[in-house]
């Protein structure tokens, strides 16, 4: 397997890519969560032909890179101390930690009140993680039920939903029809959660980000770009 590297200019952006020459009949371009752009080309393909294909797909590559870059942290890590702000469904809540007999989390007048028998940054984080997950299970299912009617006739069978923390995706859809949502989405506004669910449901009909995919997304959610932009701004 041979390897080469290349660079193209797309507008104001420089796109670097790696080329792997392998035993295959078609050329494939993939953008990975770590921002690597990898081209798999048949052995014997001229580099100029590879570069032309990358130029042709530059707009799509840029969209994928922008998608993955939104996950790069732009705020300091949470320390789980009183006074910090934490997001829930798009709203900022100021963390208030108190010592109490019962371990619980409550939202009270703009505060996220955490009660613990032995409060510490570690126990606060553990309790909040548990609370966020419980909220995610309930809210994501409600959000899904609001999105599903637009797809019922197209897809027929509902996908199964699972929730877990993911570092580079808001959602994903497996070949077996399992819709996975990132627990961190519970911090985003409701309309942004519905955008991610709708995006993934569109993949049940159109597996890639082709024009057919975006036509379907536009049909079922005309304001998807506005929601996507709001998501990118909300979870920074």
C-alpha positions in Angstrom: 0.0 0.0 0.0 1.5 3.3 -1.2 0.9 6.7 0.5 1.2 10.2 -0.7 0.1 13.6 0.5 -1.5 16.6 -1.2 -2.9 20.1 -0.6 -5.6 22.1 -2.3 -6.9 25.7 -1.8 -10.7 26.1 -1.4 -11.7 29.7 -1.0 -9.8 30.9 2.1 -9.1 27.4 3.3 -6.3 25.0 2.8 -7.3 21.3 2.7 -4.6 18.7 3.3 -5.2 15.1 2.3 -3.5 11.8 2.4 -3.8 9.4 -0.5 -3.7 5.6 0.0 -3.2 3.5 -3.2 -5.0 0.2 -2.6 -6.5 -2.8 -4.4 -9.9 -1.4 -5.3 -11.8 -0.3 -8.4 -13.2 3.1 -7.2 -11.9 6.2 -5.5 -13.2 7.1 -2.1 -12.8 10.3 0.0 -13.4 10.1 3.8 -13.2 12.9 6.4 -12.4 11.5 9.9 -13.4 13.0 13.3 -9.8 14.0 13.9 -10.0 16.2 10.7 -7.9 13.8 8.6 -8.9 13.7 4.9 -8.1 10.4 3.5 -8.4 9.4 -0.2 -8.4 5.7 -1.1 -7.5 5.3 -4.8 -7.0 2.3 -7.1 -3.3 1.3 -7.6 -2.0 3.1 -10.7 -4.3 6.2 -10.4 -2.5 9.3 -11.4 -2.1 11.9 -8.6 -3.5 14.6 -10.8 -6.7 12.6 -11.1 -6.9 12.2 -7.4 -6.3 15.9 -6.9 -9.0 16.8 -9.4 -11.5 14.6 -7.5 -10.6 16.3 -4.2 -11.1 19.7 -5.8 -14.5 18.6 -7.1 -15.5 17.5 -3.6 -13.9 20.4 -1.8 -17.2 21.9 -0.7 -18.4 18.6 0.8 -15.0 18.1 2.5 -15.2 21.6 4.0 -18.7 20.9 5.4 -17.5 17.7 7.0 -14.5 19.4 8.6 -16.7 22.2 9.9 -19.0 19.6 11.4 -16.2 17.9 13.3 -14.5 21.1 14.4 -17.7 22.2 16.3 -16.8 19.6 18.9 -13.4 21.1 19.7 -13.7 22.6 23.2 -13.8 26.4 23.2 -14.5 26.9 26.9 -12.4 25.8 30.0 -13.3 22.4 31.4 -15.9 22.4 34.1 -14.5 22.3 37.7 -17.9 21.5 39.3 -17.7 24.3 41.9 -20.4 26.6 43.1 -20.9 29.6 40.8 -20.1 27.9 37.6 -22.7 28.0 34.8 -24.0 24.8 33.3 -26.3 24.3 30.3 -29.6 22.4 30.2 -31.9 22.6 27.2 -30.2 25.7 26.0 -30.4 27.7 29.2 -27.6 28.6 31.5 -27.9 27.7 35.2 -25.6 28.8 37.9 -24.3 25.8 40.0 -25.2 25.9 43.7 -23.7 23.1 45.8 -25.2 22.4 49.3 -24.7 19.7 51.9 -27.9 17.6 52.5 -29.2 14.3 53.5 -30.5 13.4 50.0 -28.5 13.3 46.8 -30.5 15.3 44.3 -30.4 17.9 41.5 -33.1 20.6 41.2 -33.5 23.6 38.9 -34.6 26.6 41.0 -34.8 30.2 39.7 -31.9 30.0 37.4 -29.8 27.9 39.7 -28.8 24.2 39.3 -29.0 23.1 42.9 -27.0 20.0 43.8 -27.5 18.5 47.2 -25.0 15.9 48.4 -24.1 14.2 51.7 -20.4 14.6 51.0 -20.0 17.3 48.3 -16.8 17.5 46.3 -16.0 18.2 42.6 -15.9 14.5 42.0 -19.3 13.7 43.6 -20.9 16.7 42.1 -19.8 15.7 38.6 -20.9 12.1 39.2 -24.4 13.2 40.3 -24.8 15.7 37.5 -23.7 13.1 34.9 -26.4 10.8 36.2 -29.0 13.5 36.3 -28.2 14.7 32.7 -28.4 11.1 31.4 -31.8 10.6 33.1 -33.1 13.8 31.6 -31.6 12.8 28.2 -33.5 9.5 28.1 -36.8 11.2 28.8 -36.4 14.3 26.6 -34.8 12.6 23.6 -37.7 10.2 23.4 -40.1 13.1 23.5 -38.1 14.9 20.8 -38.1 11.8 18.7 -41.9 11.4 18.9 -42.2 14.9 17.6 -39.9 14.2 14.6 -41.2 10.7 13.7 -44.5 11.6 12.0 -42.6 13.3 9.1 -40.8 9.9 8.5 -43.5 7.4 9.3 -44.7 6.9 5.7 -41.2 7.1 4.3 -39.4 4.7 6.6 -42.2 2.6 8.1 -40.3 1.0 11.1 -39.0 3.1 14.0 -35.4 2.8 14.8 -34.3 1.9 18.3 -32.8 4.8 20.3 -29.7 4.5 22.5 -27.9 7.3 24.4 -24.2 7.5 25.2 -21.5 10.1 25.4 -19.6 10.6 22.1 -16.6 12.9 21.6 -17.0 13.7 17.9 -20.7 13.3 16.9 -24.1 14.5 18.1 -25.7 11.5 16.6 -25.2 8.4 14.5 -27.2 5.7 12.7 -26.0 2.1 12.6 -26.7 -0.2 9.7 -28.9 -2.2 12.0 -31.2 0.9 12.4 -30.1 2.0 15.9 -30.2 5.7 16.4 -27.5 6.8 18.9 -27.7 10.3 20.4 -24.9 12.0 22.3 -25.8 12.6 26.0 -24.3 16.1 25.7 -27.2 17.1 23.5 -29.4 17.5 26.5 -27.5 20.8 27.1 -28.8 22.1 23.7 -32.2 23.8 22.9 -35.1 21.5 22.0 -35.1 22.6 18.4 -31.4 21.7 18.1 -32.0 18.2 19.5 -34.9 17.8 17.0 -32.5 18.9 14.2 -30.0 16.2 15.1 -32.7 13.5 15.3 -34.1 14.6 11.9 -30.7 14.6 10.4 -30.1 11.0 11.4 -33.5 9.9 10.4 -32.8 11.3 6.9 -29.8 8.9 6.8 -32.2 6.0 7.0 -33.4 6.9 3.5 -30.2 8.5 2.2 -27.0 7.0 3.6 -24.6 9.8 2.5 -24.7 13.6 2.4 -25.8 13.6 -1.2 -28.2 16.2 -2.8 -31.0 13.7 -2.2 -30.2 13.8 1.5 -30.3 17.5 1.7 -33.5 17.6 -0.4 -35.2 15.3 2.1 -33.8 17.3 5.1 -35.1 20.5 3.5 -38.5 19.0 2.9 -39.1 17.7 6.5 -37.3 20.6 8.3 -37.1 23.8 6.1 -35.3 25.7 8.9 -32.6 23.0 9.5 -29.7 25.4 8.7 -30.9 27.9 11.3 -31.2 25.1 13.9 -27.8 23.7 13.0 -26.2 27.1 13.4 -27.9 27.6 16.7 -26.5 24.2 17.9 -23.0 25.2 16.9 -23.3 28.4 18.9 -25.0 26.9 21.9 -22.6 24.1 22.8 -19.3 26.0 22.9 
